């Protein structure tokens, strides 16, 4: 059964003669004239206030509840709220919230460090490289070597136990997301402690230290060690699962770009990205990342404008014969599991040329 819809297809033999740069310029003009790049201060301030209120409310409830296993419900609620802070930090890092570069920069740093306990500098560097070259091997850190092999080239380089497990790695993907929160914290701390350049290192170190140190201290002051560990474990596991499950559908299973392959900006961002169908609940759970195509084309576009931009972008891609991929959330998850297992089988074709993949149904 087909789980993805690819619009804007044409016969493989049809010539594609488009002035790529001017094509994106025209799309950008349409989006700008529609007012979709204007700041949405009321939306973001309401989101920030709601997140801060929920965060404070959870800790007030934590203090009143005291030594109880019901605290684990608050741990789950805290994970949900922290994911929302993560989305707000992401939006601010992309200059979506404020007109001021400084306000955006520090808002993202505070949300990342003081609320989620992560290094803003580490994430920004990694995420900027991803946006510049999504799914390009050797340039996008999200498809580089790691616990999972996201490209056949990485799978082929594995040996021993890792090589034996890779053909079934798709089945391990979601269980491994339970460790993603812990992994992000470890990577953040390692980045802060390294001697490599990091802007505002001491502020980041202070934010992360206060967040993690204060968090563990409060847990141990109110709960016995066993319950404190359970609270920490539930919160961290659910945080990693929710955050990872919102980012995973965006690019995994989409075309991989060879290191020496050149793709123009419009196709580079559209062909390697996947949108997720859904309503308000999907928007909340994925923080607007379900409009991944529009986000990659216009990273500074405020989150609530992405939905309005979608019909413009989709119609434009169809008119210019650029494949636009959209699927359901669970359809995307099925594709992810299948793709990761196929990568593990070390297929003969490590890359799918995005300029030809767009013509496949």
NUNULUM-807201 format. One record per residue (C-alpha): residue in three letters; x negated, y negated, z. Coordinates in steps of 0.25 Angstrom, whole numbers, padded with zeros to 4 digits. Layout:
<pts>
<'ALA',<X,Y,Z>> ...
</pts>
This chain:
<pts>
<'UNK',<0000,0000,0000>> <'UNK',<-0005,-0014,-0004>> <'UNK',<-0008,-0022,0009>> <'UNK',<-0013,-0034,0002>> <'UNK',<-0008,-0044,-0008>> <'UNK',<-0018,-0050,-0018>> <'UNK',<-0012,-0062,-0025>> <'UNK',<-0018,-0069,-0037>> <'UNK',<-0023,-0057,-0045>> <'UNK',<-0025,-0056,-0059>> <'UNK',<-0030,-0045,-0069>> <'UNK',<-0044,-0042,-0067>> <'UNK',<-0048,-0045,-0081>> <'UNK',<-0042,-0059,-0080>> <'UNK',<-0053,-0070,-0081>> <'UNK',<-0054,-0079,-0069>> <'UNK',<-0058,-0093,-0073>> <'UNK',<-0057,-0102,-0062>> <'UNK',<-0065,-0114,-0057>> <'UNK',<-0067,-0109,-0043>> <'UNK',<-0071,-0121,-0036>> <'UNK',<-0060,-0130,-0042>> <'UNK',<-0050,-0119,-0039>> <'UNK',<-0052,-0120,-0024>> <'UNK',<-0053,-0135,-0025>> <'UNK',<-0039,-0135,-0031>> <'UNK',<-0034,-0126,-0020>> <'UNK',<-0040,-0135,-0009>> <'UNK',<-0033,-0147,-0016>> <'UNK',<-0019,-0140,-0015>> <'UNK',<-0021,-0136,0000>> <'UNK',<-0026,-0150,0004>> <'UNK',<-0015,-0157,-0003>> <'UNK',<-0005,-0148,0004>> <'UNK',<-0011,-0154,0017>> <'UNK',<-0015,-0140,0022>> <'UNK',<-0029,-0145,0027>> <'UNK',<-0023,-0155,0036>> <'UNK',<-0026,-0153,0051>> <'UNK',<-0015,-0147,0059>> <'UNK',<-0017,-0153,0073>> <'UNK',<-0004,-0149,0079>> <'UNK',<-0005,-0135,0075>> <'UNK',<-0019,-0133,0081>> <'UNK',<-0017,-0141,0094>> <'UNK',<-0004,-0133,0097>> <'UNK',<-0013,-0120,0094>> <'UNK',<-0024,-0125,0103>> <'UNK',<-0015,-0129,0114>> <'UNK',<-0007,-0116,0113>> <'UNK',<-0020,-0107,0114>> <'UNK',<-0025,-0115,0126>> <'UNK',<-0012,-0114,0133>> <'UNK',<-0012,-0099,0131>> <'UNK',<-0026,-0097,0135>> <'UNK',<-0024,-0105,0148>> <'UNK',<-0011,-0097,0150>> <'UNK',<-0018,-0084,0149>> <'UNK',<-0028,-0088,0160>> <'UNK',<-0017,-0093,0169>> <'UNK',<-0010,-0080,0168>> <'UNK',<-0023,-0073,0170>> <'UNK',<-0025,-0080,0183>> <'UNK',<-0011,-0077,0188>> <'UNK',<-0010,-0063,0184>> <'UNK',<-0023,-0059,0191>> <'UNK',<-0028,-0045,0193>> <'UNK',<-0018,-0038,0183>> <'UNK',<-0019,-0029,0171>> <'UNK',<-0009,-0038,0165>> <'UNK',<-0020,-0047,0162>> <'UNK',<-0023,-0039,0150>> <'UNK',<-0011,-0045,0143>> <'UNK',<-0017,-0059,0146>> <'UNK',<-0030,-0053,0140>> <'UNK',<-0023,-0050,0127>> <'UNK',<-0016,-0064,0127>> <'UNK',<-0030,-0070,0129>> <'UNK',<-0035,-0063,0117>> <'UNK',<-0024,-0068,0108>> <'UNK',<-0026,-0083,0113>> <'UNK',<-0041,-0082,0111>> <'UNK',<-0039,-0077,0097>> <'UNK',<-0031,-0090,0095>> <'UNK',<-0042,-0098,0100>> <'UNK',<-0051,-0091,0090>> <'UNK',<-0042,-0095,0079>> <'UNK',<-0042,-0109,0084>> <'UNK',<-0057,-0109,0084>> <'UNK',<-0057,-0103,0070>> <'UNK',<-0048,-0114,0065>> <'UNK',<-0056,-0125,0072>> <'UNK',<-0069,-0120,0066>> <'UNK',<-0063,-0121,0053>> <'UNK',<-0060,-0136,0055>> <'UNK',<-0045,-0133,0055>> <'UNK',<-0041,-0140,0068>> <'UNK',<-0047,-0154,0069>> <'UNK',<-0052,-0164,0059>> <'UNK',<-0065,-0165,0067>> <'UNK',<-0076,-0155,0064>> <'UNK',<-0081,-0157,0079>> <'UNK',<-0067,-0154,0085>> <'UNK',<-0066,-0142,0076>> <'UNK',<-0080,-0137,0080>> <'UNK',<-0078,-0139,0095>> <'UNK',<-0064,-0134,0095>> <'UNK',<-0068,-0121,0089>> <'UNK',<-0081,-0120,0098>> <'UNK',<-0072,-0121,0110>> <'UNK',<-0061,-0112,0106>> <'UNK',<-0072,-0102,0102>> <'UNK',<-0081,-0103,0114>> <'UNK',<-0072,-0107,0126>> <'UNK',<-0060,-0099,0122>> <'UNK',<-0064,-0087,0113>> <'UNK',<-0078,-0086,0119>> <'UNK',<-0084,-0086,0105>> <'UNK',<-0096,-0094,0098>> <'UNK',<-0090,-0104,0088>> <'UNK',<-0104,-0105,0082>> <'UNK',<-0105,-0090,0079>> <'UNK',<-0091,-0089,0074>> <'UNK',<-0092,-0102,0065>> <'UNK',<-0105,-0097,0058>> <'UNK',<-0100,-0084,0055>> <'UNK',<-0086,-0088,0051>> <'UNK',<-0091,-0099,0042>> <'UNK',<-0100,-0089,0034>> <'UNK',<-0088,-0081,0033>> <'UNK',<-0079,-0092,0027>> <'UNK',<-0090,-0096,0017>> <'UNK',<-0091,-0081,0011>> <'UNK',<-0080,-0072,0016>> <'UNK',<-0083,-0058,0013>> <'UNK',<-0096,-0060,0006>> <'UNK',<-0106,-0050,0010>> <'UNK',<-0119,-0057,0016>> <'UNK',<-0112,-0070,0019>> <'UNK',<-0099,-0067,0027>> <'UNK',<-0103,-0062,0041>> <'UNK',<-0089,-0056,0042>> <'UNK',<-0093,-0045,0032>> <'UNK',<-0107,-0043,0037>> <'UNK',<-0113,-0031,0044>> <'UNK',<-0106,-0028,0058>> <'UNK',<-0098,-0017,0065>> <'UNK',<-0089,-0015,0053>> <'UNK',<-0094,-0015,0038>> <'UNK',<-0086,-0025,0030>> <'UNK',<-0093,-0022,0017>> <'UNK',<-0098,-0009,0011>> <'UNK',<-0112,-0015,0010>> <'UNK',<-0112,-0016,0026>> <'UNK',<-0106,-0002,0027>> <'UNK',<-0117,0004,0017>> <'UNK',<-0128,-0001,0026>> <'UNK',<-0122,0006,0039>> <'UNK',<-0129,0019,0044>> <'UNK',<-0126,0029,0055>> <'UNK',<-0114,0028,0064>> <'UNK',<-0109,0015,0058>> <'UNK',<-0110,0021,0044>> <'UNK',<-0101,0032,0048>> <'UNK',<-0091,0024,0055>> <'UNK',<-0090,0013,0044>> <'UNK',<-0080,0021,0035>> <'UNK',<-0070,0020,0046>> <'UNK',<-0073,0007,0051>> <'UNK',<-0060,0001,0047>> <'UNK',<-0053,0009,0058>> <'UNK',<-0063,0003,0068>> <'UNK',<-0060,-0011,0064>> <'UNK',<-0049,-0015,0073>> <'UNK',<-0054,-0008,0085>> <'UNK',<-0067,-0015,0083>> <'UNK',<-0059,-0028,0083>> <'UNK',<-0057,-0026,0098>> <'UNK',<-0072,-0028,0100>> <'UNK',<-0072,-0041,0091>> <'UNK',<-0070,-0050,0102>> <'UNK',<-0081,-0045,0110>> <'UNK',<-0090,-0045,0097>> <'UNK',<-0087,-0060,0095>> <'UNK',<-0091,-0064,0109>> <'UNK',<-0104,-0056,0108>> <'UNK',<-0107,-0063,0094>> <'UNK',<-0104,-0076,0100>> <'UNK',<-0113,-0075,0112>> <'UNK',<-0124,-0069,0104>> <'UNK',<-0123,-0081,0094>> <'UNK',<-0124,-0091,0106>> <'UNK',<-0136,-0084,0112>> <'UNK',<-0144,-0083,0099>> <'UNK',<-0154,-0094,0096>> <'UNK',<-0148,-0096,0082>> <'UNK',<-0142,-0110,0079>> <'UNK',<-0128,-0112,0086>> <'UNK',<-0121,-0125,0086>> <'UNK',<-0117,-0129,0100>> <'UNK',<-0123,-0116,0106>> <'UNK',<-0122,-0121,0121>> <'UNK',<-0108,-0125,0119>> <'UNK',<-0104,-0112,0113>> <'UNK',<-0112,-0105,0124>> <'UNK',<-0105,-0112,0135>> <'UNK',<-0091,-0110,0129>> <'UNK',<-0093,-0095,0127>> <'UNK',<-0100,-0093,0141>> <'UNK',<-0089,-0101,0148>> <'UNK',<-0078,-0093,0140>> <'UNK',<-0083,-0079,0142>> <'UNK',<-0089,-0082,0156>> <'UNK',<-0077,-0088,0161>> <'UNK',<-0068,-0078,0155>> <'UNK',<-0075,-0066,0162>> <'UNK',<-0076,-0074,0175>> <'UNK',<-0061,-0076,0175>> <'UNK',<-0058,-0062,0172>> <'UNK',<-0067,-0057,0183>> <'UNK',<-0061,-0067,0193>> <'UNK',<-0047,-0062,0191>> <'UNK',<-0048,-0048,0187>> <'UNK',<-0056,-0036,0192>> <'UNK',<-0067,-0032,0182>> <'UNK',<-0059,-0021,0175>> <'UNK',<-0047,-0029,0172>> <'UNK',<-0056,-0041,0168>> <'UNK',<-0063,-0032,0158>> <'UNK',<-0050,-0027,0153>> <'UNK',<-0045,-0041,0151>> <'UNK',<-0058,-0045,0144>> <'UNK',<-0057,-0032,0135>> <'UNK',<-0043,-0034,0131>> <'UNK',<-0045,-0049,0128>> <'UNK',<-0058,-0047,0120>> <'UNK',<-0053,-0035,0112>> <'UNK',<-0039,-0041,0108>> <'UNK',<-0047,-0054,0105>> <'UNK',<-0056,-0047,0095>> <'UNK',<-0045,-0039,0089>> <'UNK',<-0036,-0051,0087>> <'UNK',<-0047,-0060,0081>> <'UNK',<-0053,-0049,0073>> <'UNK',<-0039,-0044,0067>> <'UNK',<-0036,-0059,0063>> <'UNK',<-0049,-0060,0055>> <'UNK',<-0051,-0046,0050>> <'UNK',<-0039,-0047,0039>> <'UNK',<-0045,-0060,0033>> <'UNK',<-0057,-0054,0024>> <'UNK',<-0059,-0039,0028>> <'UNK',<-0056,-0031,0015>> <'UNK',<-0057,-0042,0006>> <'UNK',<-0067,-0043,-0005>> <'UNK',<-0082,-0043,-0001>> <'UNK',<-0091,-0053,-0009>> <'UNK',<-0105,-0048,-0013>> <'UNK',<-0116,-0056,-0008>> <'UNK',<-0120,-0061,-0022>> <'UNK',<-0105,-0064,-0026>> <'UNK',<-0100,-0078,-0029>> <'UNK',<-0086,-0081,-0026>> <'UNK',<-0080,-0095,-0027>> <'UNK',<-0074,-0101,-0014>> <'UNK',<-0059,-0099,-0018>> <'UNK',<-0061,-0084,-0021>> <'UNK',<-0071,-0082,-0010>> <'UNK',<-0061,-0086,0001>> <'UNK',<-0048,-0080,-0005>> <'UNK',<-0053,-0067,-0011>> <'UNK',<-0060,-0063,0002>> <'UNK',<-0048,-0067,0011>> <'UNK',<-0035,-0061,0015>> <'UNK',<-0023,-0067,0020>> <'UNK',<-0013,-0060,0030>> <'UNK',<0002,-0062,0029>> <'UNK',<0010,-0065,0041>> <'UNK',<0018,-0075,0049>> <'UNK',<0016,-0083,0062>> <'UNK',<0011,-0071,0069>> <'UNK',<0000,-0068,0059>> <'UNK',<-0004,-0083,0059>> <'UNK',<-0006,-0082,0074>> <'UNK',<-0013,-0069,0075>> <'UNK',<-0023,-0073,0064>> <'UNK',<-0024,-0087,0067>> <'UNK',<-0022,-0091,0052>> <'UNK',<-0032,-0082,0047>> <'UNK',<-0021,-0074,0040>> <'UNK',<-0022,-0086,0030>> <'UNK',<-0037,-0082,0027>> <'UNK',<-0037,-0086,0012>> <'UNK',<-0032,-0100,0015>> <'UNK',<-0041,-0101,0027>> <'UNK',<-0054,-0097,0019>> <'UNK',<-0050,-0107,0008>> <'UNK',<-0047,-0118,0018>> <'UNK',<-0054,-0115,0031>> <'UNK',<-0051,-0129,0037>> <'UNK',<-0036,-0128,0034>> <'UNK',<-0028,-0128,0047>> <'UNK',<-0022,-0114,0051>> <'UNK',<-0007,-0118,0049>> <'UNK',<-0010,-0123,0035>> <'UNK',<-0015,-0110,0030>> <'UNK',<-0001,-0104,0029>> <'UNK',<0003,-0116,0020>> <'UNK',<-0009,-0115,0012>> <'UNK',<-0007,-0100,0008>> <'UNK',<0003,-0102,-0003>> <'UNK',<-0006,-0112,-0009>> <'UNK',<-0018,-0104,-0009>> <'UNK',<-0011,-0091,-0013>> <'UNK',<-0005,-0098,-0025>> <'UNK',<-0018,-0104,-0029>> <'UNK',<-0025,-0091,-0028>> <'UNK',<-0015,-0084,-0037>> <'UNK',<-0016,-0095,-0047>> <'UNK',<-0031,-0094,-0048>> <'UNK',<-0031,-0079,-0047>> <'UNK',<-0038,-0078,-0034>> <'UNK',<-0034,-0066,-0026>> <'UNK',<-0026,-0069,-0013>> <'UNK',<-0025,-0058,-0003>> <'UNK',<-0014,-0057,0008>> <'UNK',<-0009,-0046,0016>> <'UNK',<-0003,-0042,0029>> <'UNK',<-0011,-0041,0042>> <'UNK',<-0010,-0026,0043>> <'UNK',<-0012,-0024,0029>> <'UNK',<-0025,-0032,0030>> <'UNK',<-0029,-0023,0042>> <'UNK',<-0027,-0011,0033>> <'UNK',<-0036,-0017,0023>> <'UNK',<-0046,-0020,0033>> <'UNK',<-0047,-0006,0038>> <'UNK',<-0047,0001,0024>> <'UNK',<-0057,-0009,0019>> <'UNK',<-0067,-0007,0031>> <'UNK',<-0066,0008,0029>> <'UNK',<-0068,0007,0014>> <'UNK',<-0081,-0002,0017>> <'UNK',<-0085,0009,0026>> <'UNK',<-0084,0020,0015>> <'UNK',<-0095,0011,0008>> <'UNK',<-0088,0009,-0005>> <'UNK',<-0095,0007,-0018>> <'UNK',<-0091,-0007,-0020>> <'UNK',<-0096,-0016,-0009>> <'UNK',<-0089,-0028,-0015>> <'UNK',<-0076,-0032,-0021>> <'UNK',<-0079,-0044,-0030>> <'UNK',<-0068,-0054,-0026>> <'UNK',<-0067,-0060,-0040>> <'UNK',<-0062,-0047,-0045>> <'UNK',<-0055,-0042,-0032>> <'UNK',<-0045,-0053,-0034>> <'UNK',<-0039,-0046,-0046>> <'UNK',<-0037,-0033,-0039>> <'UNK',<-0023,-0030,-0034>> 
</pts>
